[in-house]
Amino acid sequence: MQRVHYDDDHLSFGELAGDFAAKEIAPNIEAWEDAGIAPREIFSAAGAIGLLGFAAPEEFGGLGIKDFRYNQILIERCMAAHAGNVGLSYAVHNDICLPYLAELGNEEQRHRWLPGFVRGELIAAIAMTEPGAGSDVAGIRTTGVDAGDHFVVNGAKTFITNGQNADLLITAVRTSPDRHRGLTLMVIERGMPGFERGRNLDKLGLHCQDTSELSFTDVRVPKTNVLGEVGRGFEYLMRNLAQERMQIAVGSLARARAAVQWTTDYVRERVAFGKPIGALQNTRFAVADAATEVAVAESFVDRCVIALNAGLLTPAEAAMAKLWATEMEFRVLDSCQQLFGGYGYMREYPIARAAVDARVTRVYGGTSEIMREIIGRDLDLDPTRGKTSV
């Protein structure tokens, strides 16, 4: 079925992204996986051809195009070119971090940060998750004490994507005891005294995507680095969660789609019992089921992207997209990997890397259980409880 939500401009952008991923990322992916990190230069190289910060206003070097279909096709083309991990690092930079800087930043902040962000010279990350606060955003305990012209920040974050490479950390800090009105967003910058990066975490998958522990010990963060208003951090985080969850849904769909293509190519060529394994009924049925799951998910995700662009996507719909796409991805990858036999367990095959990379998608951005809770509350099944937008 032809996808009609992309126009020629999106497709041209996708071709640019796909060519870049195939030439600059894919040949190096195994070395970066072994190193546990991609080099900073791969951000500046992407920025140089317009793959980063394209939604930023033109005066700061962007294209001023706030259209999530560009974000979507960038992720898809990177995944198809076997460059998914780096593509998801770009997605954190573009899809999750940019809205905070561009929409909450004042003029001075935008002039200070956005040009370098767009060029890939300032790499961004968002620091929400803590050792004791994951899906429960309101449980954040990192503190910021008002000290006049600055806040003194103490605490720790963990599982922070781009954590080793990041220059700009959009950090959720508790500035008052109020559970929902006590969070403030502030940008902690590379080199601030008391800000330290811990180890680059040894993950099951997503190996070339640096994921870190961070610590803050009496970090003096000037009030000129506060994003938006003090005490409104929870509100801002909730506002952007729909786009973050759509980014995860898009990535899961893209990985599942790529897996079906890798598997289709493989079963046509792999011979067993004197004929291609694609001629076996079990193979045809398994690939048919996987292709159908991808097609159905694609229809809903594309519709949600259109709603996101129009400002009409609800938190429950974003939760549905993330829940369905990530759970579908896991089923499809398991089925496809099985058809590769022993080769599906070898890291040199992208299906093996994709299978372990996919495991975390049902956890980060809110677990599948939290997604079900959001959807269930929106259905108003329990009249004694209110709806939630978390």
C-alpha positions as CSV (number, residue, x, y, z in Angstrom):
1,M,0.0,0.0,0.0
2,Q,1.4,3.4,-1.0
3,R,2.2,5.8,1.8
4,V,0.5,9.0,1.0
5,H,1.6,11.2,3.9
6,Y,5.0,11.9,2.4
7,D,5.4,14.4,-0.4
8,D,8.3,14.9,-2.8
9,D,10.2,17.1,-0.3
10,H,10.0,14.5,2.4
11,L,11.2,11.8,-0.1
12,S,14.1,14.0,-1.2
13,F,15.1,14.6,2.4
14,G,14.9,10.8,3.0
15,E,17.1,10.1,0.0
16,L,19.7,12.5,1.4
17,A,19.5,10.9,4.8
18,G,19.7,7.4,3.4
19,D,22.8,8.2,1.3
20,F,24.5,9.8,4.2
21,A,23.8,6.8,6.5
22,A,24.9,4.3,3.9
23,K,28.2,6.1,3.2
24,E,29.2,7.7,6.5
25,I,27.7,5.5,9.2
26,A,27.0,1.9,8.0
27,P,30.7,1.1,7.1
28,N,31.8,2.1,10.6
29,I,28.9,0.7,12.7
30,E,30.7,-2.4,13.8
31,A,33.8,-0.5,15.0
32,W,31.6,2.0,16.9
33,E,29.6,-0.8,18.4
34,D,32.8,-2.3,19.7
35,A,33.9,1.1,21.0
36,G,30.6,1.6,22.7
37,I,30.2,5.1,21.3
38,A,30.0,6.9,17.9
39,P,32.4,9.8,17.4
40,R,31.3,13.4,17.9
41,E,32.3,14.1,14.3
42,I,29.3,12.1,13.0
43,F,27.0,14.8,14.4
44,S,28.9,17.6,12.8
45,A,28.9,15.7,9.5
46,A,25.2,15.3,9.7
47,G,24.7,18.9,10.7
48,A,26.8,20.1,7.7
49,I,24.2,18.7,5.2
50,G,21.1,19.7,7.1
51,L,20.1,16.6,9.0
52,L,20.1,18.2,12.4
53,G,17.9,20.9,13.9
54,F,16.0,21.4,10.7
55,A,12.9,22.5,12.7
56,A,14.9,25.3,14.3
57,P,14.1,28.8,12.9
58,E,16.1,29.9,9.9
59,E,17.9,32.7,11.8
60,F,19.7,30.1,13.8
61,G,20.6,27.9,10.9
62,G,17.6,25.6,10.7
63,L,15.0,25.3,8.0
64,G,12.1,26.4,10.1
65,I,10.3,23.3,9.2
66,K,8.3,21.9,12.1
67,D,7.0,18.8,10.4
68,F,7.6,15.5,12.1
69,R,7.5,13.6,8.8
70,Y,11.1,14.8,8.3
71,N,12.0,13.4,11.6
72,Q,10.2,10.2,10.7
73,I,11.8,9.6,7.4
74,L,15.3,10.3,8.8
75,I,14.9,7.5,11.3
76,E,13.5,5.2,8.7
77,R,16.3,5.7,6.2
78,C,19.0,5.4,8.8
79,M,17.4,2.1,10.0
80,A,17.2,0.8,6.4
81,A,20.9,1.6,5.9
82,H,21.9,-0.5,8.9
83,A,22.7,2.7,10.8
84,G,19.8,2.6,13.3
85,N,21.7,3.2,16.5
86,V,23.3,6.4,15.3
87,G,20.0,7.4,13.7
88,L,18.4,7.1,17.1
89,S,21.1,9.3,18.7
90,Y,20.1,11.9,16.1
91,A,16.5,11.4,17.0
92,V,17.2,12.2,20.7
93,H,19.0,15.4,19.5
94,N,16.3,16.4,17.0
95,D,13.0,15.0,18.2
96,I,13.3,15.2,22.0
97,C,15.8,18.0,22.8
98,L,15.1,20.6,20.1
99,P,11.5,21.4,21.1
100,Y,12.7,22.3,24.6
101,L,15.5,24.6,23.3
102,A,13.5,26.2,20.5
103,E,10.1,26.6,22.2
104,L,11.1,27.3,25.8
105,G,14.4,29.1,25.2
106,N,14.4,32.9,25.3
107,E,16.1,34.9,22.6
108,E,19.5,35.0,24.4
109,Q,19.4,31.2,25.0
110,R,18.4,30.4,21.4
111,H,21.2,32.6,20.0
112,R,23.6,31.0,22.4
113,W,22.7,27.3,21.7
114,L,20.8,26.8,18.5
115,P,23.4,27.6,15.9
116,G,25.8,25.0,17.4
117,F,23.0,22.6,17.9
118,V,22.0,22.8,14.2
119,R,25.6,22.4,13.1
120,G,26.1,19.4,15.3
121,E,28.8,21.1,17.3
122,L,26.7,21.2,20.4
123,I,25.2,17.7,21.1
124,A,22.1,17.6,23.3
125,A,20.7,15.1,25.7
126,I,17.8,15.1,28.1
127,A,18.4,14.1,31.7
128,M,15.2,12.9,33.4
129,T,15.7,9.3,34.6
130,E,17.3,8.8,38.0
131,P,18.3,5.6,39.8
132,G,15.1,5.8,41.8
133,A,12.8,7.6,39.3
134,G,12.2,6.2,35.8
135,S,8.6,6.2,34.5
136,D,7.6,8.2,37.6
137,V,8.7,11.6,36.4
138,A,7.2,13.3,39.5
139,G,9.5,11.2,41.7
140,I,12.7,13.1,40.5
141,R,14.9,13.9,43.5
142,T,17.8,15.8,41.9
143,T,17.6,19.2,43.7
144,G,18.3,22.8,42.7
145,V,18.6,25.3,45.6
146,D,18.0,28.9,44.8
147,A,21.2,30.9,45.6
148,G,20.4,34.3,44.1
149,D,21.6,34.5,40.6
150,H,22.1,30.7,40.3
151,F,20.8,27.3,41.5
152,V,23.1,24.9,43.3
153,V,22.3,21.4,41.8
154,N,22.9,18.1,43.5
155,G,21.9,14.6,42.4
156,A,22.3,11.9,39.9
157,K,20.8,10.8,36.6
158,T,21.2,7.4,34.8
159,F,20.4,5.8,31.4
160,I,21.1,9.1,29.7
161,T,21.3,8.7,25.9
162,N,24.1,10.9,24.3
163,G,25.4,11.2,27.9
164,Q,29.1,11.0,27.1
165,N,29.0,13.2,24.0
166,A,26.5,15.8,25.2
167,D,27.4,19.4,25.6
168,L,23.9,20.5,26.6
169,L,22.0,18.5,29.2
170,I,18.3,19.5,29.5
171,T,18.0,18.5,33.1
172,A,14.9,18.0,35.3
173,V,15.6,19.4,38.8
174,R,13.5,19.6,41.9
175,T,13.3,23.3,43.0
176,S,10.5,22.8,45.5
177,P,8.9,19.9,47.4
178,D,5.6,20.1,45.4
179,R,5.4,16.8,43.4
180,H,4.1,18.3,40.2
181,R,4.8,22.0,40.5
182,G,8.3,21.7,42.0
183,L,10.2,20.6,38.9
184,T,12.3,23.0,36.8
185,L,14.2,22.5,33.5
186,M,17.7,23.9,33.3
187,V,20.6,23.4,30.8
188,I,23.7,22.0,32.5
189,E,26.6,22.5,30.1
190,R,29.8,20.6,29.5
191,G,32.6,21.8,31.8
192,M,30.5,23.2,34.7
193,P,32.4,22.5,37.9
194,G,30.8,19.6,39.9
195,F,29.2,18.0,36.8
196,E,30.7,14.6,36.2
197,R,30.0,11.8,33.8
198,G,30.2,8.3,35.1
199,R,30.9,5.2,33.0
200,N,29.5,4.7,29.6
201,L,27.0,2.0,30.5
202,D,27.5,-1.6,29.2
203,K,24.1,-2.2,27.6
204,L,22.6,-5.4,26.2
205,G,22.1,-3.6,22.8
206,L,22.3,-0.1,21.2
207,H,26.1,-0.4,21.7
208,C,27.3,2.6,19.7
209,Q,24.7,4.9,21.3
210,D,26.5,6.2,24.4
211,T,24.4,5.9,27.5
212,S,25.7,7.3,30.8
213,E,25.4,7.9,34.5
214,L,25.7,11.6,35.4
215,S,26.3,13.2,38.8
216,F,26.0,16.7,40.0
217,T,27.8,17.9,43.1
218,D,27.2,21.6,44.1
219,V,26.9,22.5,40.4
220,R,26.3,26.3,40.1
221,V,23.8,26.6,37.2
222,P,23.1,30.3,36.4
223,K,19.5,31.3,36.2
224,T,20.1,32.3,32.6
225,N,20.2,28.5,31.9
226,V,16.7,27.9,33.2
227,L,14.3,26.9,30.4
228,G,10.9,28.4,30.6
229,E,9.6,29.2,34.1
230,V,10.7,27.9,37.4
231,G,8.3,25.2,38.7
232,R,6.7,24.4,35.4
233,G,9.1,21.6,34.4
234,F,6.6,18.8,34.9
235,E,4.2,20.5,32.6
236,Y,6.8,21.0,29.9
237,L,7.9,17.4,30.1
238,M,4.3,16.2,29.7
239,R,3.8,18.5,26.8
240,N,6.7,16.9,24.9
241,L,6.1,13.3,25.9
242,A,3.7,12.7,23.0
243,Q,6.5,13.5,20.4
244,E,9.1,11.5,22.4
245,R,6.8,8.5,22.3
246,M,6.1,8.9,18.6
247,Q,9.8,9.0,18.0
248,I,10.1,5.6,19.7
249,A,7.1,4.2,17.8
250,V,8.6,5.4,14.5
251,G,11.9,3.8,15.4
252,S,10.3,0.5,16.3
253,L,8.3,0.4,13.2
254,A,11.3,1.3,11.1
255,R,13.4,-1.5,12.7
256,A,10.6,-4.0,12.2
257,R,10.1,-3.0,8.5
258,A,13.9,-3.3,7.9
259,A,13.8,-6.8,9.5
260,V,11.1,-8.0,7.2
261,Q,13.2,-6.8,4.2
262,W,16.4,-8.4,5.5
263,T,14.4,-11.6,6.1
264,T,12.7,-11.5,2.7
265,D,16.1,-11.2,1.0
266,Y,17.7,-13.9,3.1
267,V,15.0,-16.6,2.6
268,R,15.1,-16.1,-1.2
269,E,18.8,-16.9,-1.2
270,R,19.2,-19.4,1.6
271,V,18.8,-23.0,0.3
272,A,17.8,-26.0,2.5
273,F,16.5,-29.4,1.4
274,G,17.3,-28.5,-2.2
275,K,15.3,-25.3,-2.5
276,P,15.2,-21.8,-1.1
277,I,13.7,-21.7,2.4
278,G,11.3,-19.1,1.1
279,A,9.6,-22.0,-0.8
280,L,8.6,-23.6,2.5
281,Q,5.1,-23.0,3.7
282,N,6.2,-22.2,7.3
283,T,8.6,-19.5,6.0
284,R,5.9,-17.9,3.8
285,F,3.4,-17.9,6.6
286,A,5.9,-16.4,9.1
287,V,7.0,-13.6,6.7
288,A,3.4,-13.0,5.7
289,D,2.4,-12.5,9.4
290,A,5.4,-10.2,10.0
291,A,4.7,-8.1,6.9
292,T,1.1,-7.8,7.9
293,E,1.9,-6.6,11.4
294,V,4.3,-4.0,10.0
295,A,1.7,-2.8,7.4
296,V,-1.1,-2.4,10.1
297,A,1.3,-0.6,12.5
298,E,2.5,1.7,9.7
299,S,-1.1,2.8,9.0
300,F,-1.7,3.8,12.6
301,V,1.7,5.4,13.2
302,D,1.5,7.5,10.0
303,R,-2.0,8.7,11.1
304,C,-0.6,9.6,14.5
305,V,2.3,11.6,12.9
306,I,-0.3,13.6,10.9
307,A,-2.2,14.3,14.1
308,L,1.0,15.3,15.9
309,N,1.8,17.8,13.2
310,A,-1.7,19.2,13.5
311,G,-1.4,19.5,17.3
312,L,-4.2,17.0,17.7
313,L,-2.4,13.9,19.0
314,T,-3.6,13.0,22.5
315,P,-1.4,11.5,25.2
316,A,-3.4,8.3,25.0
317,E,-3.0,8.0,21.3
318,A,0.7,8.5,21.6
319,A,0.8,5.8,24.2
320,M,-1.2,3.5,21.9
321,A,1.3,4.1,19.1
322,K,4.3,3.4,21.4
323,L,2.7,0.4,23.0
324,W,1.6,-1.2,19.7
325,A,4.7,-0.4,17.7
326,T,7.2,-1.6,20.3
327,E,5.3,-4.8,21.1
328,M,4.9,-5.5,17.4
329,E,8.6,-4.9,16.8
330,F,9.5,-7.5,19.4
331,R,7.2,-10.1,17.8
332,V,8.4,-9.4,14.3
333,L,12.1,-9.5,15.1
334,D,11.7,-12.8,17.1
335,S,9.9,-14.4,14.1
336,C,12.4,-13.0,11.5
337,Q,15.4,-13.9,13.6
338,Q,14.2,-17.5,13.8
339,L,14.2,-17.8,10.0
340,F,17.9,-17.0,9.9
341,G,18.7,-20.1,12.0
342,G,22.2,-20.0,13.6
343,Y,23.2,-17.0,11.4
344,G,20.5,-14.9,13.2
345,Y,22.6,-15.2,16.4
346,M,25.7,-13.8,14.8
347,R,26.4,-10.1,15.3
348,E,27.6,-9.6,11.7
349,Y,24.0,-10.0,10.6
350,P,21.9,-6.9,11.3
351,I,18.9,-9.0,12.4
352,A,20.9,-10.2,15.4
353,R,21.9,-6.6,16.4
354,A,18.3,-5.4,15.8
355,A,16.9,-8.1,18.0
356,V,18.9,-7.0,21.1
357,D,18.5,-3.3,20.2
358,A,14.8,-3.7,20.3
359,R,14.5,-5.0,23.8
360,V,14.7,-1.6,25.4
361,T,12.0,0.0,23.4
362,R,9.3,-1.5,25.6
363,V,11.0,0.2,28.6
364,Y,12.3,3.6,27.8
365,G,10.0,6.6,27.2
366,G,7.6,4.9,29.6
367,T,7.2,1.1,29.9
368,S,4.5,-0.9,28.2
369,E,2.8,-1.2,31.5
370,I,2.7,2.6,31.9
371,M,1.4,2.9,28.4
372,R,-1.5,0.6,29.2
373,E,-2.2,2.5,32.4
374,I,-2.4,5.8,30.4
375,I,-4.7,4.2,27.8
376,G,-6.9,2.6,30.5
377,R,-7.3,5.8,32.4
378,D,-8.3,7.6,29.2
379,L,-11.0,5.1,28.7
380,D,-12.4,6.1,32.1
381,L,-12.7,2.5,33.2
382,D,-12.4,3.4,36.9
383,P,-14.8,6.3,37.8
384,T,-13.0,6.7,41.2
385,R,-9.8,7.9,39.4
386,G,-9.1,10.8,37.2
387,K,-7.5,10.7,33.8
388,T,-3.7,11.2,33.5
389,S,-1.5,12.7,30.8
390,V,1.8,11.1,32.1
